Amino acid sequence: MFAVVDIAGQQFNVEENRKYYVPRLGNDVDTEVSFESVLLYNNGKETKVGLPTIDGMKVTAKVLEHLKDDKLIVFKKKKRKGYQKKNGHRQQLTRIEVTKIA
């Protein structure tokens, strides 16, 4: 059983009792969060596709921790012009565990 859920503008293919890294959520650690924008649901026998979302479906998850992703280096250069720019970036993430798809 799996579902495709829209979380913070990104689509995630989620299953029950699995952990995922999603963009930073405003919820506290050890709280329940529910996502009601379920785009697709499959239970092994049938598939439901939303237009754009499935009414009455929601995915419940538990917030495990907030963390930063690995550093990403952004390097820009224009050859023969003397232009170089180096910049770093760390994305803010939230680790969640999907507890229920209903």
Helices and strands as residue ranges (DSSP letters): E 2-7, E 10-14, E 19-23, E 32-35, E 38-42, E 47-49, E 59-68, E 72-78, E 83-89, E 92-101
